[in-house]
Amino acid sequence: MWLWFEDLPISTQTLYQRLKARGVLVVPGEYFFIGVESEDWPHARQCIRMNYVQDDDTMQRGIEIIGEEVIRAYQEG
C-alpha cells in the first residue's frame, strides 16, 4: 500500500529512520523512483510503501505511529 504525504517537510528517508526507531518498518518512496530526481518530482520523496502482513492490532498500532510521526514532521516543518 502506498501512502502519500503531500508537501512532507522531511524526506521519507528521515521518516523511515523515525519510524524504525519506534518499531515500524516502511520503505521510503525514493527507492521506487529510479532515475527520477526528487527535485524534479517532489512526489518521489513524499510517499512511502507500507506492507500489511501483520495481525489487525499490530497494523492499527503501526498506522497510529505513522500518523504520529507524520503529524510531528508537519509541526516541526
C-alpha positions in Angstrom: 0.0 0.0 0.0 1.3 3.5 -0.9 0.9 6.4 1.4 1.4 9.9 0.1 2.1 12.9 2.3 1.7 16.0 0.2 4.4 18.6 0.9 6.0 16.4 3.5 8.6 18.7 5.1 11.1 15.9 5.7 12.5 13.2 3.4 10.9 9.8 3.5 14.4 8.6 4.5 14.1 10.7 7.7 10.6 9.4 8.2 11.8 5.9 7.8 14.5 6.4 10.5 12.0 7.9 12.9 9.5 5.0 12.3 12.2 2.4 12.5 13.2 3.8 15.9 9.6 3.1 17.0 9.5 -0.4 15.6 7.6 0.4 12.4 9.2 -0.6 9.1 8.2 1.0 5.8 10.1 1.5 2.5 11.0 5.1 1.5 9.5 6.1 -1.8 12.8 7.2 -3.2 13.7 3.6 -3.8 10.9 3.2 -6.3 11.6 6.2 -8.5 14.9 5.1 -10.1 16.2 7.8 -12.4 13.8 10.4 -11.3 15.4 13.3 -9.5 13.3 14.2 -6.4 13.9 17.9 -7.1 12.1 17.4 -10.4 9.2 15.5 -9.0 8.7 16.1 -5.2 6.2 13.3 -5.0 9.1 10.8 -5.2 10.1 11.9 -1.7 6.7 12.3 -0.2 5.4 8.8 -0.3 6.2 5.5 1.5 5.4 1.9 0.8 3.6 0.1 3.7 3.2 -3.7 3.7 0.2 -5.1 5.6 1.0 -8.6 6.6 0.6 -8.3 10.4 -2.4 -9.0 12.5 -5.0 -6.3 12.8 -3.9 -5.0 16.2 -0.3 -4.7 15.1 -1.4 -2.9 11.9 -3.6 -0.5 13.8 -0.8 0.4 16.1 1.7 0.8 13.2 -0.7 3.1 11.4 -1.1 5.2 14.6 2.6 5.5 14.9 3.0 6.6 11.2 0.3 9.2 11.8 2.0 10.5 14.9 5.4 10.8 13.2 3.9 12.5 10.1 2.0 15.0 12.2 5.2 15.7 14.1 7.1 16.3 10.9 4.5 18.8 9.7 4.5 20.6 13.1 8.3 20.8 13.0 8.4 21.9 9.4 
